[in-house]
Amino acid sequence: MITRMLVLALLGAAPAFAADVLPLTAAQKKNLGIATVAAATQSASPALTYTARVTLPPASVRVAAAAGAGLVTQLHVQAGDTVKRGDPLVTLSMPGLADAQNALTQARLRSQLAASNAARDEKLFSEGLIAESRLRATRSEAQSARASLAAAQSAMSLMGTGKVSGSAITLTAPIAGVVTESVAEPGQRVDAGMALVKVADLSKLALEIPLSTTQARQVAVGQSVTVADSEASGRVTALLPQLNASQSVLARASLVDPQKRLRPGQSVQVAIAGVYTPVGGAQSAHSLVVPAAALVWKASQPYVFVETAQGFTPTPVQLIRQNASQAEVTGLAAGSRVAAKGVAALKAQWLGE
C-alpha cells in the first residue's frame, strides 16, 4: 500500500489496473528512478552460479576393516597421512590367525601330494601297471585335497588380507591416497567387520549442488561446471529424482582439480554453463539476455516492462535460464529496451498494489 501511494503521488494520476500500456512522461520516469537497458543477444547461455560442496565419490574411498575379532597392537598412520598402495595401516593380534595359517599350509601340502600321486597313477594306468580301481581312489583323494585347500583358503581370507606374521596381521593400504579417518587405537579390541582406517584418492573428487525445483529445470546432465577462483572443472553427472530434507534437488558433478587445492567438505561457488532447451521447444539461439532484476512475476508467468513511445508495456516472456545478474528469455523483439531499475514502481502501477 505504501508503494502504491508513493507511485500515485509521483505519477499524479489514477492507478492503471492490468493495463496494456503504462503511460509515463520523462519526468515521471526520472522521479521513479526507472532506467532501461537493451535486451542483448548472446552466443552462449549465461552461467548459473550456485553454492556447492566438494565431496568424495564412493569409488574414491577404500576401507581397511577387521576381518575377525582381535587386538590393535600398532597403528602405523593417522588422519592426514599420505600413503602408497601396500603401505602398512594397522597391525592386529588375532588368536585364530596362526591356526588358520597352519591349516592352510597343511591343506596346500596335502593337495600337492595328492595331485602328484594322481599324475603318477594316471601314467601307471596308461601303461597297464595298476588297476582302474586304484586310479579312481587316487583321483578321489586328489579331489578331496583340492576341496580341503579351497576351504582353508576361504577361512584364511576371512581372517583378513595383509602381511601375516604368526598370530599378527598388518592391514595394508588398498590404494594410494590420503588417510581421511582412523578410528583404531593401540590396545583397542575390535570385532569382525569393524572399519579401522579409511583411505581416499583425493585426485577423484565430486560436487554436490543443491538446487531449488525451479533452478533444477534450468540444469541438465552434461552441462559444464567451473569452480570460482580455481582451475577445477567438471560436468553435471546426475540430478537426483527426489528432494532432500531441505526440499532441494541435489545435482552431482564430476570434478577435476589440477591445482589440488580443494578438499572434501569444502564449500565453493560454482558456475553451471551450457546450452539448454526448455520444454516447449524454445531455442536459446533465438533468445535475448536481460538483467535478472528486469523480471517480474504475475502468478507463475514472468514479465518484463518493454519501453515504448507511450510508456511501458508489460510483456510476457519465457524464462530459459537465469543467474544472479542475468536472465535468458524468449518472447521479446530484437532491440527491445526493458526496465532494469524502478521495476517495483512499475509493477505497483500495473497491478494496482
Order of alpha helices (4+ residues) and beta strands (2+ residues): alpha-beta-alpha-beta-beta-beta-beta-beta-beta-alpha-alpha-beta-beta-beta-beta-beta-beta-alpha-beta-beta-beta-beta-beta-beta-beta-beta-beta-beta-beta-alpha
